[in-house]
Amino acid sequence: MFFRQIYEPGLAHASYMVGCQATGTVMVIDAQRDVDVYLEIAKQERLRITHLAETHIHADFLSGTRELAELTGAMMYLSDEGGPEWQYTFDHVGVRDGDSFMVGNIKVDVMHTPGHTPEHISFLVTDTPATPNVPIMMFTGDFVFVGDVGRPDLLEKAAGYTGTMEVGARQMWTSLERFKALPDHIQVHPAHGAGSACGKALGAIPSSTIGYEKLVNWALQHTNEEAFVAELLSGQPEPPKYFAMMKKLNKEPRPLRTSVLLPRELSLADVEHHRAAGHMIVDTRSKISFAGGHIPGSINIQNNKAFSTWAGWMLNYEQPFVLIVEPSKAEEVTRKLMRIGLDNAAGRVASVSEWSEAGHELAIVPQMELDELRQRYNHDGVTVLDVRGISEHQSGHIPGAWNIHAGYLVSYINEIPRDGIVVVACQGGDRSSIATSLLQREGFTNVMNFPQGFAGWNAAGCPVETSELQPS
């Protein structure tokens, strides 16, 4: 039996290859969109990709299942559960609870596990030559994670399906009862790890077992359905706005991208044209470099582990945007954008130096350091804007700080004061750099970044305020 996990840290996304070496066939489960990684592994292992499967219609990334089908001719085994609204609208092999299929000598049983989404399925895998009637692996998608379970509120919060949160939570309870009845030895391989927005307490261990989850997973400790539903729906992180777009693109026919295509290099005139047209300029440099000088109106989304998520929060899928990215990082950034379907990059430039050398001024991000903020945070005319998530803010913040998640700033733009001083804070300065640059782009001239963030504030022994946690 062949097994390989492919982990993409930017979205904390795990996909899998499971195959039969005797027949030279392999299945890919929950593929990422830049699919060359699977083709290369299959080539190295002398396997043919013959089966493709998905646990559900994903929200946090654009699946590469159709790209792989286009390149390999493999059959797509996708859920036909969940009712009419949750059907894939392109050709596939539909599977339901209790169905099974073979990948060479590997048996795959389908188990309907709704809760995170209505159509969600999991795959129980049996290596028939070794253990003919005993499954050894379970691919749980966003049903059961290591230490957590899939959130049932995304459909309502991100995709606008009103009234689905509690229904999903109760479906999750029922699905977990079935999960607990399975043998303890079965390995659990989820679609996400720590850092994903698909749950609230995902563990960093890459895999688990059913027995281990029974011992440590908070969701499996509950014996009362009402208490479980209440806890499951509380404290979930804010779902990125792009999740609704991913649901749509993963469900319906769309243009395929079977290779990594780098955005073209732009001239200074091109950049000026896009800037004049109001198109977003995304500066992927470090927050320190950005603060020291950037093209006016650009926003800072650093090329770090969170780049994909924040690009999804900030960029419009219907409008072109320009990237500022050094050449050695261009492919890496392009892949990160591909993985969430942001294919509308108009082009890229290597640095801001050409802009400056042409006689254009660079903008800066004013910084308020910790000692100054400690003296001024409670003065009239100073607003501290905490752009972290609500649960982070409630567990501890600078006294008097106003909380607006960075991804929602545009919705509250008319409520943010344009006089006095607005000091933007997050946990460690990354999100506040995004938020400050966005406010500058929106014409605010009174904003300053607090680079140390709440972590620095708290570590320095400054006053901290908490507020009562409320259910999501």
Helices and strands as residue ranges (DSSP letters): E 2-8, E 13-20, E 25-29, H 36-45, E 48-53, H 65-72, E 75-79, G 84-86, E 93-95, E 100-103, E 106-112, E 121-127, E 137-141, H 154-157, H 165-180, E 187-190, E 208-209, H 210-216, G 218-221, H 225-233, H 243-251, H 268-276, E 280-283, H 287-292, E 299-300, H 307-314, E 321-324, G 327-329, H 330-338, E 345-349, H 353-357, H 370-376, E 382-386, H 390-395, E 402-403, G 406-415, E 421-425, H 430-441, E 447-449, H 453-459
